[in-house]
Amino acid sequence: MDEWNTKGLKWTIQLTCSVGDDVVEKVAAISKACKENAGSITLVDPTAEQLGLSYATCVKTDRGDGLYTTVVSTRSGEALGLVYSSKESIVAALQSGRGVYYSRSRNGLWRKGDTSGHFQTLHRLDVDCDGDALRFTVTQRGDDIRAFCHLNTLTCWGEPRGLRHLEGTLQQRLKDAPVGSYTKRLFEDEILLRDKLVEEAQELSEADTKQHVAEELADVLYFAMVRAAKAGVSIDDAVEELDRRTRKVTRRQGDSKVERIKAGDKILGKKG
């Protein structure tokens, strides 16, 4: 969730538990109101504290310190790092809508970004299928949104590859491009960028081998991501929109838009 006012909202926790775990009873005792339905518990008008404690009730740990293993990921599912959570840190995260964890070295709450400036907006909190790990889905904020790790890299496994690496490069070019940069030229020339997008999309539609399709798709992705970076749109934003569409049932004909085809043909210099 992007909104952290829990008033009037219903929160559902998917449970994985065995008979005798008493999870339902524990959550019911914590929550203002709840109901059990097909392996889940729905909380009605919970406070952030009730919600956090309910999550903690659903998670198991075999660690002597009682901490919960926590994976931090982007909205597109890329793992940024492995951290630990406590009941207190879960409550603090839900109260603030930020990435808040437990620091074993400091022996206390670790509010990501308070020192580095690389804070996080919290979007989701999930419990895994075995009920023994958490996942925080976040967006990096601050001066360098690519820095999650203390080594100043996006992930604790080093710099990303593929589209995520390209996105970081484009963001850097947008702020400070070297002399002669083609990407900078695209940022500054809207007509050129539009023409290249149309041109490469046409070439992709005409590609007839696996390798050729891959090459043309790479070109389309590059120019599309230049357009996205210029508009301040991230990969995560696009993934979120795709997810939103999968949740929305629609029945559309999906026919081609003749006027857009004609406009594209005009750009490509084709005659009607």
N, C-alpha and C positions, 0 to 999 in steps of 0.2 A: 504494500500500500504506500502511496505517496503522501497521503493525508494522515496526520497522527492525532487528530481529534477523535477519540474513540466513542464520543457520545452519539448514540443513535445507530451505531454500526454493529453488525454481527460478524464475529470472527470465528472461523471454523478451524479447528486443529485436527488434522488427520492423525489417527493413532495406530501404532503397531504395538500391541501388548498381548500378553497371555492371561488366561484365567488366573486370578489370584493377585494380579498386579495392583488392583484397586485404584487404577488411574482415574476412572470416571468419578469415583467417590472423592478422591483427592482434589480433582479439578472443581467438582461441585462445591466442595468446602471453601475453595479459594474464591470462586466466581460469585458475582452478584446474582446471576441466573444462568443456568445452562441446561441443555437438553442433549441426550444421546440419540444418535441416529446413524445406523449403518456404519459403524466403525469410526465415527467422528463425533466431536463435541462442538456445539455451537454456543459461543458466549454472547450474551445479550447485554449491551451497554457496559462493557467491562472498563475498568480503569487501566492505565498502562501497567500499573503494578500487578493487578490481577492477571492481566494478559501475560506478562513476563513470567510470573510465578506458575501460571498454568502451563506455559511452554516448558519450563524447567521440570515440572512434574512429569511431563511426557518423555523426557530424555533420560537415558541411563548412562552411567559412567562407571568404569572399573578403576579409575584413577584414585590414588590415595588422597589427593587434595580435593577431590570432588568436582574438578573442573570438567567442562564439556569441550570435546574436540570440535573446532569450528572452521569450516572452509569459507573464505571470502571470495565472492565471484562478481563478475560484471553482469549486467542485464542480459548479455548475449551468452552467458554461461561459461565464460573463461575464468579459470581459477587464478586469483591474484596471490593468495598465500594461505597458510595454515596458522590459526591463532587459537586461543582458548577463551571460553566464556564461563561466567559464574552466574548464579541467580541474580546477583546485584547488577552485573554488567548487562544482562538481558533486559532487566527492568529499565536501566538507564538508557539503553539503546532505544527502547520503545517510547520512553518519555520524551527523548530529544529528537528522534528520527534520524539519528546519526550512527555511524559505526563506533560502537563502544564495546571494548573487550576487557579481558583480565590479563594484566601483565604479571608474569611469574617473577620477573626480575625486580619489579617495583613492589610486588606483593599488594597490588591494588588495582583500581579501575584504570584502564588505558583508553582515553578518549582520543581516538585517532585524529591527528591534525592539530591538537592543542599546542604541540611543540614544533612540528614540522610545517604546519600550515596546509598539509595535504589531507584535509578532512574528507569525510564521506557522507553522502546522503543515503540513508537506508531505505530500500524499496520493499524487500521481502525478508522474511525469516522462516526457514523451513527446517523440519525434522526429517532425517533420512528414513529409509524403509526399515532399518533395524532399530530405530529409535535410540541410537547411541552417538549421533553426530548432528551438528547444526550447520546450516548454510545461510550466510548473510549475503543478500544480493544488494550491491551498492553501486553508486556512481562516485568516482573520484572527483574532488573539487580542489580549488586552490590555484596557485601560480603555475604549477606543473601537474596537470591531471594525469600524467603518465607515471607518476612516482607513487607506488604503494610501498615498495620495499625500502628498508633503510639504506640500501646501496643505490638508491635513486633510480631504480628500474620499475617498470610497470608491475612486474610479477616477481615473486621470490625465486622463480626459476629462470630469471634473466629476461631479456627483451623478447617481445612476441615476434612472430613471423606473420607472413601473409597479410591479410586485410588490416589486422590490428597494427602491424608495423607500418603499413602504408598510411594508415590514418594518422599515426604519430608524426610521420615525415611530413605529411601535408599540413598538419597543424603548425609544425615548425616553419615550413615555407611560408605559411600565411603571415606569421609574425616577423620572420627575418629570412628572406630568400637571398641566395647568392646572386651576384651579377650574372645575367644571361640565363637565369633559370626559366625553363619552359613552363614549369608549374606556375611561377609568378606571372608569366605572360597570360596564362589561362585565367588566373584570378582577376587580372586587370582588363581582360578583353571578353566581355560577355558574349558577343557575337561569335568569336572564335570558339569559345567553349561550347556554345549551343550547336554550332556546325559540326564540331568534332563528335559530340554525343550522337547526333543524328547519323553522321557518316559511319561511325563504328557500330551503331546498332544495326544499320543496313548491312554492313559487312558480316556481322554476326548472323543475321537472318539468312544470309546466302552461303555461309560456311557449310561444307559438305563432308568433312572428315572429323574424326574425334580431335586430332591435334589442332586442326584449323579452328574448330569451335572453341577449344581451350584458349587459343591465342587471341581470338577476337573477343571472347568473354573477358579476358584479362584487360584488354583495351577499354571495353565498355565500363568495367568496374573502376578502372583508374579515372576516367573522365567523370563518371558518376560521383565518385568520392571527392573529386575536386569540387564539383558543384555542391555537394553536401557540406564539405568543409567551409566553403565560402558562405554558406547559409547558416553555419553553426550547428549542423545536424551531424550526429555521431552514428556509429554502427549500432550502438545500443538503442538509439532513438528509432532506427529503422526496424530492428528486431522487435521492439516493443509494439510498433505499428502492425507488423506481421502477426504477432501474437493476438493483438486486439481483433484483427480481422478473422482469425481462426475461431474466436469466441463468438463472432457475430454471424448468425445464419442468414445468408442472403441467396436469392435465386435470380441471378442476372444472366442475360443472354450472352454477354461478353463479346459482342460483335466489334469489329474494328471501327474506328472513328474516321470516316471518309475525309472529313475536313482536316484532320491531323495528318493523314497520309498525304494529302495534297500539299500541305505545308512542308512536310518532309521532302517530298519530291522536288519542290521548288528550291529548297536549300541544296539538294543534291544536283540541281541543274537538269532535272528530268522534265520532259514535256508531257502534258496531260493528253 
